[in-house]
Amino acid sequence: VLFGALYIVNLGLVFLIYVKTDV
């Protein structure tokens, strides 16, 4: 469960960076 949450957070970070770079 903890690993899954960490994966979700990591995915969110990558998405945020992607959006920032896109803009």
GULOMAR-696515 format. One record per residue (C-alpha): y, x, z; residue number from 1. Coordinates in steps of 0.001 Angstrom, whole numbers, plus 500000, padded with zeros to 6 digits. Layout:
% residues N
Y, X, Z, NUM
...
% end
This chain:
% residues 23
500000, 500000, 500000, 1
502401, 502781, 500936, 2
501577, 504664, 497745, 3
502210, 501511, 495732, 4
505615, 501035, 497331, 5
506505, 504661, 496623, 6
505471, 504167, 492999, 7
507711, 501106, 492740, 8
510664, 503020, 494188, 9
510057, 505927, 491809, 10
509890, 503541, 488863, 11
513148, 501937, 489976, 12
514843, 505331, 490174, 13
513682, 506254, 486680, 14
514933, 502908, 485371, 15
518311, 503404, 487056, 16
518676, 506895, 485582, 17
517656, 505572, 482159, 18
520304, 502851, 482318, 19
522950, 505334, 483453, 20
522085, 507710, 480623, 21
522042, 504832, 478129, 22
525591, 503901, 479107, 23
% end
